[in-house]
Amino acid sequence: MKEQTIMLTGGGTAGHVSLNQAIIPSLQQLGYAVHYIGSEQGIEKELIGDAFPNVPFYGIASGKLRRYFSMKNFTDPFKVVAGMMQALRIIKKVKPQVIFSKGGFVSVPVVMAAKLAGVPVVVHESDVTPGLANKIALPFASHIFTIFEETLKHVPQDKATCTGSIIRPALFTGNRTKGLTLCGFTGEKPVLLVMGGSLGSVVVNDALRQNLPELLKRFSIIHLCGKGNLDQTLVDTVGYKQFEYVTTELPNLLHAADFVVSRAGSNSIFEFLALHKPMLLIPLSAQKSRGDQILNAKLFQKQGFADVLIEEELTKDSFMQAIESLVGRQSQMILTMEQTQRPKTPDEMVQLILQYKK
């Protein structure tokens, strides 16, 4: 009997890996051999390798796709071609029945190689509008799944479905007491969780730390500041706990939090929504990104799930004012969140993907 095999790809940021992390256990429970193609130096190698040592990981070359002028725009296409040839050799050796792509630059050569190898590709887009990598991938895809209904306007509608959010079950198993204990908090004050994405955010970190003495009068603060962004002068500050980055501890920390301040990556904000956490979103500016986080944040604001502070308007004072507004809207925001539909489980997402295997 032919072994059932699936290949996953996606990387560059944790947001391009988290859904893959969520569905791997479901696939393995169904008896599928899971293989992963990522970039040679990307965060996905660590995230997948640490959590799933039994999942073979293949690192390939991947050039960055830029919307702005750079001399690397003349050399990176050669990396994409090299990555495509590497991916093609891997695909022919592994022989997956289907490839699931979560996006990111590394997914482009993989999706192109899959087309050459005759392997169906399912693409997942989690932002309101497709990123550049997924835009390139769409013509090669058998089907595209989206989180937002609004995204269907930007993809071929004859091969696209909106699934809504997919939340890993482990998120709901978090424990507030464990989260408080991990931080050394008593639970007497409400907890403010501040995070700037898997790579951290200098502007968010600075806005928090500039206001730290005032905020600590009212909150205990969990700060996910990004790798290399710990402030050693604040390590012993009572009521303030810094982490560079967390994985298995995150559900406990989220359950401990009463309020969240975050960038507006779609995976994160849907997790906050699922846990009914009032959120202040500070999306990446259009100067630093293609503006996808701004669209995500504004849509959540329109639906009553979040307050939004645009990065260009972020100052020491505006940060404090936004926190005050968030606290004042806590009850209404939670009530609005409680009326949303149940997110899909990884098991349900896996069944959708497997429809397209050959």
Salt bridges, closest charged atoms under 4 A:
GLU46 OE1 - LYS227 NZ 3.05
ASP76 OD2 - ARG66 NH1 2.94
ASP76 OD1 - LYS79 NZ 3.79
ASP127 OD2 - ARG290 NH2 3.41
GLU214 OE1 - LYS217 NZ 3.23
ASP258 OD2 - ARG176 NH1 3.81
GLU271 OE2 - ARG168 NE 3.14
ASP292 OD1 - ARG290 NE 3.89
ASP307 OD1 - ARG329 NE 2.84
GLU311 OE1 - ARG263 NH1 2.77
GLU311 OE2 - LYS288 NZ 2.50
GLU324 OE2 - ARG218 NH1 2.68
GLU348 OE2 - ARG342 NH2 3.11
